[in-house]
Amino acid sequence: MIKHLLFLYEDEYLLIVSKPTEQNCAPSRDHKHKSLVEQVLSYFQQHSLELTPHIVTRLDRNTSGIVIIAKPRLYSSFNVANVYR
């Protein structure tokens, strides 16, 4: 069962969401569908955004928490420590 995606923050560069437990950030061999990336892609498509989500802070399947997703690829490799300064 796919859980509703909780958006915590969004701007032109970043999307920050709350990931529930039992959901992969990205599709895997054992869990090919219903990943966080697929939910975000669907959200982008619904809003006519031609973007590819790039996960900055990945969490394990059994871990809930905040995931930062970069909209432009350029921001996917930025130093996460800068967010906390």
C-alpha positions as CSV (number, residue, x, y, z in Angstrom):
1,M,0.0,0.0,0.0
2,I,1.4,3.4,-1.0
3,K,1.2,6.1,1.7
4,H,0.3,9.7,1.0
5,L,3.4,11.9,0.4
6,L,3.8,14.6,3.0
7,F,5.5,17.7,1.6
8,L,7.5,19.7,4.2
9,Y,9.1,22.3,1.9
10,E,9.3,23.1,-1.8
11,D,11.0,25.8,-3.8
12,E,12.4,26.0,-7.3
13,Y,15.5,23.9,-6.4
14,L,14.5,21.6,-3.6
15,L,11.6,19.4,-2.4
16,I,11.7,18.1,1.1
17,V,9.3,15.3,2.1
18,S,8.7,13.0,5.0
19,K,9.3,9.4,4.0
20,P,7.3,6.7,5.9
21,T,8.7,3.3,6.9
22,E,8.3,0.4,4.5
23,Q,8.9,2.6,1.4
24,N,12.0,2.6,-0.7
25,C,13.5,5.9,-1.8
26,A,14.2,4.4,-5.2
27,P,13.0,1.3,-7.0
28,S,14.9,-1.9,-6.1
29,R,14.9,-5.4,-7.4
30,D,12.6,-6.6,-4.6
31,H,10.4,-3.5,-4.6
32,K,10.2,-2.2,-8.1
33,H,7.1,0.0,-7.7
34,K,5.7,2.6,-5.2
35,S,9.0,4.2,-4.4
36,L,9.4,7.7,-3.2
37,V,11.0,8.7,-6.5
38,E,8.0,7.3,-8.4
39,Q,5.7,9.4,-6.2
40,V,7.7,12.5,-6.8
41,L,7.8,11.9,-10.5
42,S,4.0,11.5,-10.5
43,Y,3.7,14.8,-8.6
44,F,6.0,16.6,-11.1
45,Q,4.0,15.2,-14.0
46,Q,0.7,16.2,-12.4
47,H,2.0,19.8,-12.2
48,S,3.5,19.7,-15.7
49,L,7.0,19.9,-14.5
50,E,9.6,18.3,-16.7
51,L,12.0,17.5,-13.9
52,T,13.9,14.4,-12.7
53,P,14.1,14.0,-8.9
54,H,17.6,13.5,-7.5
55,I,17.7,12.2,-4.0
56,V,20.2,14.1,-1.8
57,T,19.5,12.3,1.5
58,R,18.5,8.7,1.0
59,L,16.9,6.7,3.8
60,D,16.7,2.9,4.2
61,R,13.4,1.2,3.5
62,N,12.7,0.6,7.2
63,T,13.6,4.1,8.2
64,S,11.2,7.1,8.3
65,G,12.4,10.6,8.2
66,I,13.1,13.7,6.1
67,V,14.4,13.2,2.5
68,I,15.8,16.1,0.5
69,I,15.2,15.9,-3.3
70,A,17.0,18.2,-5.7
71,K,15.0,19.3,-8.7
72,P,17.9,20.4,-11.0
73,R,20.7,17.8,-11.1
74,L,23.3,20.4,-10.3
75,Y,22.0,20.6,-6.7
76,S,22.0,16.9,-6.1
77,S,25.6,16.8,-5.2
78,F,25.8,19.9,-2.9
79,N,27.1,19.5,0.6
80,V,24.2,18.7,2.9
81,A,26.2,20.2,5.8
82,N,25.5,23.6,4.2
83,V,21.8,23.2,5.0
84,Y,22.5,23.2,8.7
85,R,24.7,26.3,8.8
